[in-house]
Amino acid sequence: MAEQVFRIGVLRDVYMAGRHDFGGNAMRMTIDDADLGDRRIELVTRAVERGAGTHGNVAAACDAWDALVHAEQVVGLIGPSTTPVALAVLDRVEAAGVPAIHWAGTDAACSPWQFQYQAGYLPDEGPALAFLMARRGHRRIACFRSEGAYGEAYLHPFIRAARAAGIEIGCEIAVPLEATDIGPYVDAAKAVGADGVVAMGLFGQGVPLSLAIRDRGWEVSRFGNCGFALYAANDPAAAAALAGWVAVDLFDRANPVTADLIARYEARFGEPAGAATVCFARDLATLMIEAVRLAPEASRAGLRAGLEAIRDLPSAAGGAGTRMGFDAQDRLALKGPRIFVFNEITEQGLRAVPG
């Protein structure tokens, strides 16, 4: 029987050339190790090197999406990974009828053709942080978010949960993603007398925010969404700048699937695998592998049918027992009672924090 090739596009809308692999090795390892019989996956990657979440980044990512779908004729897509891009390409996904798994935080980008792997999840991360901060006795919080609807969608679930837990919101400050001086925003937050800071949806602005807090000698507890852990784990300079922050994360060494992945990855590539991005890459590849295995035919419609048939796969991301699957109505991949965990950022890596 002739080999059936499934060309899968990988849209990397957050890419830092010359720095960290950001999961690419784990994705290739997972696909290379898969036995699909007379079927084969061929990855076609497009990467965008611009500030995550900015207008330039979104425009460039849309161009890369068009190239994958129309010029490369892929039958399915992995990515994008950020909410602004996932929302920007949604109409394109539906018009082209191409199955895609985005791994941004918003479920507003889910649709008949676009699935979501929750590498961050806007409705859940904020309430998880509010629970932790209330448990630690915080009573007045200064809140930072990115400017615009994305930042609002990320932070407002935290604010609702924090108020319900008796935490006062001292201020809510919107930071432009293109801002070059974070100092005035930090000064305004410091003035409200908060005993804790929470920041959500800032992308790369989390590092200058942290440095501005440090430069002012402001000794305050700091908490962030999973993007903080991702930046720190993939960049030593970011880890040094963000040391001491506690972040929602999906990286849990106590998950046996994660432990096995780390061992195989480090044996294969001779480098540490201490971040959720390796787990995300393994899981996204696993979902596509299973979709190809279950697809009734090598077409876009066939691949979507394969995705909808996935049930109860073990996940490397999240706490032990996290599973993955979809169906004809369900577009959220991750299932389980403890998808999100807490990690403290240190210069030596991520340290688990009891929830």
Steps between C-alpha positions, in 0.01 A plus 500: 500500500630847409615722784259776603673824597328750730665842472452676834580868534662635816438871554747634755377850575740533796853428387839615629777412256823383656351460846284201597352223289155571653384141462597430140729208589232336715246530219733343245604224743138409568412485131818311408427236765139445388402189304228598253531206263450620144437857613761766569499853641708766330545821702514836322599786733466876473640720779436864582772706670315801638383614842227260614151647493595822319327617182810415297513150648133433421534624140814294438340191655196534274732516197678187622164327547401588143828357370450170684139452394500633146857466373606190694152340487523347847207282610516618861669748730664514842487858627482787556594526867381850592147630541528803267615280212254216576215749476645669192520177297163360611309618193781373279480155662126476438516634145775255403345203681836398648514331842727686743599456864584836652671506838407847617302582813166599348208270427347780289721372216337154504279418202392208281850490347717647777578293810673617819780351705493706821864599543360769723129568536353843563195391707699281743845650563382813679267322744779251577731788593226667705458177697874480569531866598202481735646187656824690562314780674521777242240772544581782255627436147643716222406358160686536170371384164575562135309783339187401307241223493754219543632638827147562625394143419803363686480716813127537563440136607771560762333820621162330539650207691721726714210719607294194584789385721511832685802645320486872420614613155717806564544582131472354152768629264503438124851488350548547122698214349712757315581701816872567544486635858309295757614713794202739517256206505688343789507832689122527469452145629741544789309807617186299585671309783444151361641190673508306172530550125331293230585538130327327211526501122814717477708272275859634500406806708510281812880524511523883494211512750691277739820700456314827565356356823848389606664833407258681730579273792135398522487186715167353395372151418468450124271264308444447126328289238677207335679723249733609780612143564541437126720805446714420804546133414611578145740789567761518783494881495122499541530248785740732681270797448186310608651312795253494788182518291244224547322401179217277394658228289442162335843354579488238776790259545272279713294420190636158389445585132713812551771305682523249213510781243780680686709182518460422130557860394818544702635164379428596138617860496740527795335812638257559788125502445380712788210689349140453394583579137653154461178350640286714270698393195474132592127526562421696185698251293324212676158646417593534132648151490181352642287710263699369203463145631122539533436709187280320247695665215802722437307826464413803710153364569648160581749651745222692676305175536812342646538780756135465602553127560784545754418380850687479832865538401751558783637854511852612587375846592307555821490304821499122520188353343443775243356354179433620145218457253231664287163413351259648246407783739793514744796705379702514828778242508603483867278332762556433866465626856848658517607634164672807644771498767711775661872544448737754650757644262861473614827557316561124520162406351137456604419391855166337578274695737224320696155607384 
